[in-house]
Amino acid sequence: MGRPARTLRGVNDAPSRSLVVDDDATVSEVVARYLERDGFEVETVADGRVALDRALAEPPDLVVLDLMLPGMDGLEICRRLRALAPVPIVILTARGQESDRIVGLELGADDYVTKPFSPRELAARVRTVLRRAELDLVTAERLTFDGLVIDSSSREVTRRDEPLRLTAREFDLLWFMASHPRRVFAREQLMRRVWGYSSAVDTGTVTVHMRRLREKIEEDPARPRYLETVWGVGYRFSE
């Protein structure tokens, strides 16, 4: 089994993206302002169902999520997001009962902040959650997955002890995906995190690179073992 070596919050240090979900425009504005100070690109959404659609279309690096929302409540959004990928989630809500906090945390939320709240405290908690997510990855220079070996120091890849010839960008993409096993990334997200583009660009290059990588690392590219397509969302590296 492979172990992730390190978090690549953008090979070229592209900004991380956060999704703030709250139907209170004032709260969303305050949260967004503090996250932007910490270097995030922030998208705000007021409807639960719209927020889930946006998160599935382009998985964010962080979600700040209210519980009481029109369209779909925050607990259901949390449950569905957690079934897809380990994106850090901070619940922000007026519900202060212990039972609500427990349910949110059991569904996979990383932290729970009760309204009214201090924006500075929220920003501090977000930083703590992200640091914890970083520390969940094991520091190493080599990843091994059932015969596939990826070495970051030499930038070499072997399969069944046979060296594979990868371009520099192909290696960057493979290393990034393998460093985040089981997490789903949209093409737009990969363009930011691997290519370093923060604005909307043609994502066809991701599709091309993914196809070439499969041809090189997979035993059967038509039925990939490692680089899976999650239809309607993006790609995932499977251990």
Phi, psi and omega per residue, in radians:
M1 nan 2.411 3.120
G2 -1.475 2.684 3.050
R3 -2.135 2.345 -3.141
P4 -1.110 2.480 -3.037
A5 -1.586 -0.712 -3.117
R6 -2.934 2.754 3.087
T7 -1.443 2.310 3.060
L8 -1.892 1.604 -3.127
R9 -1.385 0.995 -3.074
G10 1.681 1.974 3.130
V11 -1.000 -0.590 3.109
N12 -1.866 0.498 3.086
D13 0.994 0.673 3.042
A14 -1.165 2.606 -3.090
P15 -1.087 2.548 3.032
S16 -1.364 2.675 -3.077
R17 -1.950 2.318 3.089
S18 -2.081 2.589 3.087
L19 -2.012 2.054 3.123
V20 -1.802 2.093 -3.056
V21 -2.032 1.851 -3.139
D22 -2.797 2.386 -3.123
D23 -1.523 0.039 3.048
D24 -1.690 1.897 -3.045
A25 -1.061 -0.616 -3.140
T26 -1.152 -0.773 3.120
V27 -1.087 -0.806 -3.137
S28 -1.019 -0.737 -3.123
E29 -1.116 -0.749 -3.133
V30 -1.149 -0.821 -3.132
V31 -1.070 -0.797 -3.125
A32 -1.048 -0.719 -3.117
R33 -1.088 -0.744 -3.128
Y34 -1.237 -0.648 3.101
L35 -1.182 -0.662 3.109
E36 -1.121 -0.588 3.070
R37 -1.098 -0.521 3.120
D38 -1.537 0.143 3.026
G39 1.667 0.149 3.133
F40 -1.443 2.584 2.793
E41 -1.524 2.216 -2.989
V42 -2.039 2.311 2.979
E43 -2.049 2.311 3.129
T44 -1.933 2.433 3.133
V45 -2.386 2.454 -3.078
A46 -1.827 -0.235 -3.080
D47 -1.955 2.337 -3.065
G48 -1.095 -0.793 -3.107
R49 -1.173 -0.700 3.079
V50 -1.091 -0.707 3.140
A51 -1.082 -0.753 3.127
L52 -1.106 -0.753 3.118
D53 -1.054 -0.731 -3.135
R54 -1.161 -0.718 -3.129
A55 -1.159 -0.613 3.126
L56 -1.321 -0.583 3.139
A57 -1.257 -0.652 -3.140
E58 -2.519 1.528 -3.057
P59 -0.962 2.180 -3.138
P60 -1.404 3.009 3.079
D61 -1.574 -0.243 -3.141
L62 -2.763 2.477 3.044
V63 -2.172 2.220 2.956
V64 -1.855 2.065 -2.825
L65 -2.262 2.103 3.000
D66 -1.356 2.693 3.127
L67 -1.554 -0.708 -3.043
M68 -1.619 1.691 -3.036
L69 -2.276 2.629 2.967
P70 -1.302 2.650 3.087
G71 1.561 -0.937 3.136
M72 -2.836 2.324 -3.078
D73 -1.318 2.816 -3.040
G74 -1.114 -0.577 3.135
L75 -1.121 -0.687 3.119
E76 -1.197 -0.686 3.077
I77 -1.072 -0.786 3.128
C78 -1.024 -0.792 -3.121
R79 -1.072 -0.779 -3.093
R80 -1.226 -0.684 3.106
L81 -1.133 -0.716 -3.126
R82 -1.138 -0.506 3.101
A83 -1.249 -0.313 -3.081
L84 -1.712 -0.833 -3.011
A85 -2.802 2.712 -3.116
P86 -1.455 0.872 3.104
V87 -1.239 2.335 3.109
P88 -1.062 2.327 -3.109
I89 -2.237 2.198 3.025
V90 -1.979 2.067 3.132
I91 -1.467 2.345 -3.137
L92 -2.250 2.006 -3.003
T93 -2.743 2.823 3.074
A94 -1.469 -0.173 3.114
R95 -1.331 1.975 -3.064
G96 -1.883 -0.014 -3.108
Q97 -1.141 2.543 -3.126
E98 -1.018 -0.656 -3.111
S99 -1.087 -0.681 3.108
D100 -1.139 -0.733 3.119
R101 -1.080 -0.760 -3.111
I102 -1.102 -0.783 3.131
V103 -1.041 -0.801 3.141
G104 -1.053 -0.783 -3.137
L105 -1.193 -0.648 3.124
E106 -1.171 -0.506 3.095
L107 -1.346 -0.152 3.047
G108 2.041 0.064 3.078
A109 -1.106 2.559 -3.102
D110 -1.553 -0.420 3.105
D111 -2.798 2.950 -2.991
Y112 -2.502 2.045 -3.133
V113 -2.068 2.245 -3.060
T114 -1.691 2.356 3.048
K115 -1.332 2.571 -0.146
P116 -1.213 2.614 -3.029
F117 -2.324 2.827 3.027
S118 -1.562 2.133 3.109
P119 -0.972 -0.626 3.116
R120 -1.152 -0.684 3.098
E121 -1.120 -0.750 3.113
L122 -1.039 -0.807 3.135
A123 -1.063 -0.693 3.116
A124 -1.138 -0.708 3.130
R125 -1.169 -0.657 3.083
V126 -1.064 -0.798 3.124
R127 -1.067 -0.685 3.127
T128 -1.129 -0.753 3.127
V129 -1.075 -0.743 -3.135
L130 -1.199 -0.667 3.082
R131 -1.109 -0.705 3.128
R132 -1.115 -0.685 3.096
A133 -1.116 -0.651 3.098
E134 -1.128 -0.761 -3.082
L135 -1.228 -0.297 3.089
D136 -1.198 -0.295 3.102
L137 -1.579 2.373 -3.076
V138 -1.487 2.258 -3.141
T139 -1.253 2.185 3.138
A140 -2.848 2.939 3.096
E141 -1.957 -0.115 -3.083
R142 -2.360 2.352 3.063
L143 -2.001 2.377 -3.131
T144 -2.225 2.226 -3.131
F145 -2.332 1.625 3.002
D146 0.814 0.955 3.092
G147 1.716 -0.299 3.083
L148 -1.675 2.112 -3.102
V149 -2.077 2.229 -3.136
I150 -2.103 2.045 -3.074
D151 -1.946 2.008 -3.071
S152 -1.330 -0.502 -3.093
S153 -1.246 -0.703 3.127
S154 -1.684 -0.172 -3.071
R155 0.957 0.759 3.115
E156 -2.029 2.578 3.100
V157 -2.262 2.334 3.079
T158 -2.222 2.622 3.041
R159 -2.284 2.093 -3.046
R160 0.930 0.720 3.107
D161 1.226 0.120 3.092
E162 -1.740 2.196 -3.134
P163 -1.177 2.485 3.104
L164 -1.959 2.468 -3.120
R165 -1.677 1.857 3.137
L166 -1.986 2.525 2.996
T167 -1.263 2.926 -3.137
A168 -1.046 -0.745 -3.114
R169 -1.248 -0.640 3.082
E170 -1.078 -0.708 3.112
F171 -1.134 -0.778 3.136
D172 -1.011 -0.757 -3.127
L173 -1.162 -0.769 3.139
L174 -1.130 -0.774 -3.133
W175 -1.079 -0.742 3.140
F176 -1.096 -0.842 -3.119
M177 -1.110 -0.768 -3.116
A178 -1.206 -0.430 3.111
S179 -1.340 -0.195 3.137
H180 -2.268 1.070 -3.076
P181 -1.054 2.485 3.091
R182 1.298 -0.116 3.124
R183 -1.544 2.381 -3.116
V184 -1.605 2.323 3.112
F185 -2.151 2.273 3.023
A186 -1.271 2.786 3.127
R187 -1.044 -0.724 3.133
E188 -1.072 -0.651 -3.138
Q189 -1.188 -0.690 3.114
L190 -1.166 -0.610 3.088
M191 -1.077 -0.645 3.115
R192 -1.297 -0.810 -2.956
R193 -1.391 -0.530 -3.108
V194 -1.822 -0.786 -3.116
W195 -1.501 -0.416 3.115
G196 1.496 0.266 3.113
Y197 -1.567 2.157 -3.123
S198 -1.697 -0.219 3.122
S199 -1.801 2.921 -3.115
A200 -1.145 2.188 3.116
V201 -2.422 2.983 3.103
D202 -1.159 2.113 -3.096
T203 -1.602 0.128 -3.137
G204 -1.058 -0.495 3.141
T205 -1.107 -0.543 3.079
V206 -1.110 -0.787 3.138
T207 -1.053 -0.743 -3.139
V208 -1.124 -0.830 -3.135
H209 -1.127 -0.654 3.123
M210 -1.140 -0.706 3.119
R211 -1.122 -0.751 -3.141
R212 -1.154 -0.682 3.102
L213 -1.086 -0.757 3.126
R214 -1.067 -0.689 3.131
E215 -1.102 -0.461 -3.084
K216 -1.646 -0.624 -3.013
I217 -1.838 -0.322 -3.060
E218 -1.599 2.493 3.017
E219 -1.123 -0.717 3.106
D220 -2.303 1.683 -3.080
P221 -0.997 -0.484 3.141
A222 -1.262 -0.385 3.093
R223 -2.271 1.307 -2.996
P224 -1.115 2.405 3.099
R225 -1.517 -0.639 -3.035
Y226 -1.822 -0.964 -3.032
L227 -1.627 1.617 -3.073
E228 -1.609 2.557 2.989
T229 -1.618 2.248 3.016
V230 -1.802 1.788 -2.956
W231 -1.012 2.304 3.128
G232 1.438 -0.075 -3.099
V233 -2.171 -1.097 -3.084
G234 2.943 -2.279 -3.055
Y235 -2.284 2.729 3.129
R236 -2.493 2.466 3.025
F237 -1.623 2.142 -3.108
S238 -1.785 2.242 3.137
E239 -1.236 nan nan
